[in-house]
Amino acid sequence: MNKQNLLADPRPSLSHDAQESSSENASADPQPKPSGTQPGAKRHLSILKAILVELLLGGAAVIGAIVVYRQGLLPILDAALQLDPELLSALRRMGIPLVAVLGYWAYVRWFEKRDVTELRLQPFNLLLGGLSGALLVVLPITLLFALGAYELMQFRGFSSALLGVGVLIVVAATLEELIYRCLLFRVLERGWGTGIALIAQSLVFALMHMGNLAQGEVSDVATMLVSVTLLGLLWSGVYVLTRNLWVAVANHACWNFTILLCGVPLSGNEDWRALAPFESRYAGPDWLTGGMFGPENSLLVILTVSVATGVLLRTAKRRGAFLKPRI
């Protein structure tokens, strides 16, 4: 059985309130019917091979595009035009996510042979995704200030340097959502169904953030793995519900930028706290403040994300956005 027969199937019928958005979802994740003729073990192996091939090809397309841009095109442009260092840095920051998306687009068009509907702009959902990402974290952080777990020391005002940091946050969110949700999650979902793909991708996402707490205690690392796994589920849920890269990016980037503005650590990163308009300090226990990893490790934030993720995934499932496993 060929790979296309293993990893694609007609989308399940959706309820009336999701029919409009799901017309794009169907083309983004086609799935054929399982043949049912292969023995179980052989079929498992065939699907696993197909998943690995797709991940290798997709990863090569995305990473290859970045390498060609950074190591090939940029040095050529710099040598030919003698670019100003600031302009060269801006081209590097802005160009990397653009060529990564271009590499992903080429992979989908060439290998999957379909329209890349997940890259289309959805203005209303984009705005909603950004606002919900900011609100989801600012509400528990505000409560942490009210409870005295965080203390506001002073208001510094807004620095122009925040714009550059904001760009970096958007670049990082774009690359992470492209790799973890558009590529890893979607390929796993086509082979194993939405449920397994949600769990597997979120665990990988969390494990890749372990370096953010290299000096942390075992309890810090364990809590971080729980919190980032939940965030992986959250942003996967945003993708499942909208089948759109940019909505997930908006939610992710606004979540991160809101944490930065509050003057607390962002995923263990202390480097940008001096640029935050609010200077804050901890005045509570680590289980409430989040410790060195920041509010994402706070029990209050973890509970908030858990509830939001549950509601999001339940809504997506009710609308028929979950794919069934092929095995």
C-alpha positions as semicolon CSV with decimal commas, in nm:
position;residue;x (nm);y (nm);z (nm)
1;M;0,000;0,000;0,000
2;N;0,141;0,339;-0,091
3;K;0,199;0,619;0,157
4;Q;-0,085;0,838;0,032
5;N;-0,334;0,559;0,104
6;L;-0,205;0,532;0,458
7;L;-0,198;0,896;0,557
8;A;-0,506;1,055;0,408
9;D;-0,887;1,017;0,435
10;P;-1,197;1,227;0,367
11;R;-1,255;1,465;0,656
12;P;-1,540;1,365;0,889
13;S;-1,860;1,558;0,835
14;L;-1,882;1,873;1,044
15;S;-2,167;2,030;1,230
16;H;-2,348;2,323;1,069
17;D;-2,163;2,593;1,265
18;A;-1,823;2,471;1,141
19;Q;-1,901;2,398;0,774
20;E;-1,761;2,724;0,644
21;S;-1,418;2,696;0,807
22;S;-1,392;2,323;0,756
23;S;-1,402;2,352;0,376
24;E;-1,040;2,461;0,401
25;N;-0,963;2,201;0,668
26;A;-1,053;1,922;0,432
27;S;-0,796;2,028;0,175
28;A;-0,533;2,089;0,441
29;D;-0,549;1,736;0,579
30;P;-0,683;1,489;0,322
31;Q;-0,699;1,128;0,442
32;P;-0,788;0,822;0,235
33;K;-0,989;0,530;0,362
34;P;-0,791;0,248;0,519
35;S;-0,784;-0,059;0,301
36;G;-0,821;-0,301;0,589
37;T;-0,626;-0,564;0,390
38;Q;-0,290;-0,535;0,563
39;P;-0,205;-0,738;0,871
40;G;-0,198;-0,525;1,186
41;A;0,177;-0,525;1,248
42;K;0,262;-0,465;0,885
43;R;0,015;-0,180;0,865
44;H;0,158;-0,019;1,180
45;L;0,506;-0,040;1,031
46;S;0,393;0,099;0,695
47;I;0,228;0,400;0,858
48;L;0,532;0,460;1,079
49;K;0,760;0,455;0,773
50;A;0,530;0,694;0,590
51;I;0,530;0,933;0,888
52;L;0,909;0,927;0,913
53;V;0,949;0,991;0,540
54;E;0,714;1,288;0,553
55;L;0,884;1,433;0,861
56;L;1,228;1,393;0,703
57;L;1,122;1,552;0,376
58;G;0,928;1,832;0,541
59;G;1,207;1,900;0,789
60;A;1,465;1,900;0,512
61;A;1,257;2,149;0,312
62;V;1,218;2,389;0,605
63;I;1,569;2,360;0,749
64;G;1,727;2,348;0,405
65;A;1,556;2,674;0,308
66;I;1,691;2,840;0,625
67;V;2,045;2,714;0,566
68;V;2,047;2,825;0,202
69;Y;1,924;3,169;0,305
70;R;2,162;3,219;0,598
71;Q;2,472;3,057;0,455
72;G;2,418;3,130;0,087
73;L;2,194;3,418;-0,010
74;L;2,265;3,656;0,279
75;P;2,647;3,638;0,249
76;I;2,617;3,695;-0,127
77;L;2,395;3,999;-0,075
78;D;2,627;4,134;0,192
79;A;2,936;4,092;-0,027
80;A;2,770;4,248;-0,330
81;L;2,596;4,540;-0,158
82;Q;2,809;4,597;0,154
83;L;2,500;4,602;0,373
84;D;2,483;4,801;0,694
85;P;2,516;4,564;0,994
86;E;2,175;4,667;1,130
87;L;2,011;4,608;0,793
88;L;2,184;4,271;0,762
89;S;2,059;4,174;1,107
90;A;1,705;4,280;1,017
91;L;1,718;4,080;0,693
92;R;1,835;3,777;0,889
93;R;1,560;3,805;1,148
94;M;1,279;3,874;0,903
95;G;1,404;3,648;0,628
96;I;1,446;3,326;0,825
97;P;1,075;3,274;0,906
98;L;0,978;3,379;0,553
99;V;1,205;3,126;0,383
100;A;1,106;2,859;0,637
101;V;0,740;2,910;0,544
102;L;0,838;2,908;0,176
103;G;1,020;2,578;0,226
104;Y;0,711;2,431;0,396
105;W;0,489;2,560;0,115
106;A;0,714;2,399;-0,147
107;Y;0,710;2,068;0,044
108;V;0,330;2,059;0,065
109;R;0,284;2,156;-0,299
110;W;0,546;1,912;-0,427
111;F;0,501;1,612;-0,196
112;E;0,142;1,632;-0,073
113;K;0,020;1,789;-0,400
114;R;-0,249;2,013;-0,249
115;D;-0,329;2,377;-0,181
116;V;-0,153;2,501;0,134
117;T;-0,471;2,628;0,295
118;E;-0,315;2,648;0,642
119;L;-0,109;2,946;0,522
120;R;-0,409;3,155;0,415
121;L;-0,487;3,462;0,621
122;Q;-0,798;3,453;0,838
123;P;-0,818;3,816;0,962
124;F;-1,096;3,773;1,217
125;N;-0,952;3,451;1,362
126;L;-0,607;3,610;1,361
127;L;-0,731;3,898;1,576
128;L;-0,926;3,663;1,801
129;G;-0,624;3,435;1,839
130;G;-0,397;3,723;1,942
131;L;-0,643;3,871;2,191
132;S;-0,721;3,534;2,349
133;G;-0,350;3,453;2,384
134;A;-0,288;3,779;2,570
135;L;-0,599;3,751;2,789
136;L;-0,534;3,389;2,878
137;V;-0,211;3,478;3,054
138;V;-0,279;3,835;3,171
139;L;-0,579;3,726;3,379
140;P;-0,389;3,484;3,608
141;I;-0,089;3,721;3,621
142;T;-0,320;4,004;3,733
143;L;-0,457;3,774;4,003
144;L;-0,101;3,690;4,112
145;F;-0,034;4,063;4,157
146;A;-0,360;4,099;4,349
147;L;-0,268;3,807;4,578
148;G;0,073;3,961;4,649
149;A;0,270;3,678;4,483
150;Y;0,408;3,939;4,242
151;E;0,491;4,293;4,348
152;L;0,506;4,592;4,114
153;M;0,817;4,796;4,191
154;Q;0,783;5,073;3,934
155;F;0,653;5,170;3,592
156;R;0,945;5,242;3,359
157;G;0,748;5,334;3,052
158;F;0,767;5,176;2,710
159;S;1,109;5,142;2,548
160;S;1,165;5,153;2,171
161;A;1,376;4,839;2,218
162;L;1,053;4,648;2,282
163;L;0,981;4,660;1,909
164;G;1,293;4,457;1,831
165;V;1,209;4,208;2,106
166;G;0,855;4,183;1,973
167;V;0,990;4,095;1,629
168;L;1,206;3,821;1,780
169;I;0,906;3,682;1,967
170;V;0,701;3,670;1,646
171;V;0,990;3,506;1,459
172;A;1,031;3,240;1,731
173;A;0,654;3,177;1,749
174;T;0,634;3,142;1,370
175;L;0,917;2,888;1,356
176;E;0,783;2,687;1,650
177;E;0,426;2,676;1,518
178;L;0,546;2,589;1,169
179;I;0,765;2,301;1,291
180;Y;0,560;2,164;1,580
181;R;0,204;2,224;1,465
182;C;0,203;2,252;1,084
183;L;0,465;1,983;1,029
184;L;0,509;1,748;1,326
185;F;0,152;1,751;1,459
186;R;-0,016;1,744;1,119
187;V;0,195;1,456;0,987
188;L;0,139;1,253;1,305
189;E;-0,231;1,332;1,290
190;R;-0,262;1,206;0,932
191;G;-0,116;0,873;1,036
192;W;-0,229;0,821;1,395
193;G;-0,528;1,047;1,435
194;T;-0,573;1,371;1,628
195;G;-0,570;1,225;1,981
196;I;-0,234;1,050;1,963
197;A;-0,081;1,334;1,761
198;L;-0,183;1,590;2,025
199;I;-0,010;1,397;2,302
200;A;0,304;1,299;2,108
201;Q;0,367;1,643;1,962
202;S;0,309;1,819;2,295
203;L;0,555;1,592;2,475
204;V;0,820;1,658;2,211
205;F;0,750;2,031;2,237
206;A;0,802;2,020;2,614
207;L;1,119;1,811;2,598
208;M;1,273;2,058;2,354
209;H;1,235;2,333;2,618
210;M;1,432;2,151;2,887
211;G;1,740;2,360;2,807
212;N;1,557;2,667;2,938
213;L;1,600;2,532;3,291
214;A;1,952;2,393;3,278
215;Q;2,021;2,517;3,632
216;G;1,681;2,432;3,779
217;E;1,591;2,181;4,047
218;V;1,420;1,853;3,959
219;S;1,088;1,997;4,077
220;D;1,132;2,299;3,849
221;V;1,202;2,079;3,548
222;A;0,910;1,847;3,626
223;T;0,669;2,140;3,658
224;M;0,805;2,293;3,339
225;L;0,744;1,969;3,148
226;V;0,382;1,969;3,266
227;S;0,323;2,337;3,187
228;V;0,487;2,333;2,842
229;T;0,311;2,008;2,750
230;L;-0,017;2,182;2,828
231;L;0,087;2,480;2,618
232;G;0,170;2,243;2,334
233;L;-0,180;2,101;2,367
234;L;-0,327;2,452;2,376
235;W;-0,157;2,572;2,058
236;S;-0,226;2,242;1,885
237;G;-0,590;2,292;1,979
238;V;-0,585;2,637;1,821
239;Y;-0,448;2,480;1,505
240;V;-0,701;2,194;1,506
241;L;-0,991;2,434;1,546
242;T;-0,876;2,682;1,278
243;R;-0,639;2,473;1,062
244;N;-0,434;2,790;1,024
245;L;-0,068;2,862;1,101
246;W;-0,107;3,236;1,155
247;V;-0,383;3,209;1,414
248;A;-0,165;2,976;1,622
249;V;0,132;3,213;1,576
250;A;-0,076;3,510;1,693
251;N;-0,194;3,328;2,004
252;H;0,158;3,205;2,087
253;A;0,333;3,539;2,022
254;C;0,078;3,746;2,217
255;W;0,103;3,504;2,509
256;N;0,482;3,547;2,519
257;F;0,480;3,926;2,468
258;T;0,224;3,975;2,745
259;I;0,447;3,788;2,990
260;L;0,741;4,004;2,885
261;L;0,547;4,327;2,940
262;C;0,467;4,224;3,298
263;G;0,835;4,218;3,394
264;V;0,857;3,851;3,493
265;P;1,072;3,574;3,338
266;L;0,958;3,441;3,002
267;S;1,007;3,064;2,980
268;G;1,316;3,092;3,198
269;N;1,457;3,387;3,002
270;E;1,565;3,680;3,221
271;D;1,743;3,876;2,946
272;W;1,449;4,095;2,847
273;R;1,311;4,182;3,191
274;A;1,504;4,511;3,197
275;L;1,313;4,624;2,888
276;A;0,969;4,558;3,034
277;P;0,759;4,866;3,113
278;F;0,677;4,717;3,454
279;E;0,952;4,626;3,699
280;S;0,825;4,337;3,910
281;R;0,960;4,100;4,171
282;Y;0,849;3,775;4,332
283;A;0,696;3,783;4,679
284;G;0,543;3,438;4,702
285;P;0,636;3,067;4,691
286;D;0,766;2,912;4,369
287;W;0,458;2,696;4,320
288;L;0,252;3,015;4,294
289;T;0,497;3,253;4,120
290;G;0,640;2,994;3,881
291;G;0,996;3,033;4,009
292;M;1,282;3,077;3,765
293;F;1,075;2,962;3,465
294;G;0,821;3,239;3,518
295;P;0,441;3,245;3,536
296;E;0,405;2,952;3,298
297;N;0,514;2,731;3,590
298;S;0,265;2,891;3,830
299;L;-0,006;2,656;3,951
300;L;-0,262;2,926;3,878
301;V;-0,149;2,961;3,516
302;I;-0,130;2,582;3,472
303;L;-0,489;2,548;3,593
304;T;-0,601;2,830;3,362
305;V;-0,433;2,672;3,060
306;S;-0,578;2,330;3,151
307;V;-0,933;2,464;3,153
308;A;-0,885;2,665;2,834
309;T;-0,728;2,369;2,654
310;G;-1,009;2,138;2,761
311;V;-1,274;2,379;2,632
312;L;-1,083;2,434;2,307
313;L;-1,033;2,066;2,230
314;R;-1,389;1,979;2,326
315;T;-1,515;2,248;2,088
316;A;-1,290;2,121;1,810
317;K;-1,407;1,763;1,862
318;R;-1,771;1,866;1,870
319;R;-1,724;2,042;1,537
320;G;-1,581;1,728;1,383
321;A;-1,226;1,864;1,356
322;F;-1,066;1,548;1,503
323;L;-0,931;1,288;1,261
324;K;-0,962;0,919;1,338
325;P;-0,648;0,704;1,367
326;R;-0,557;0,504;1,058
327;I;-0,437;0,204;1,260
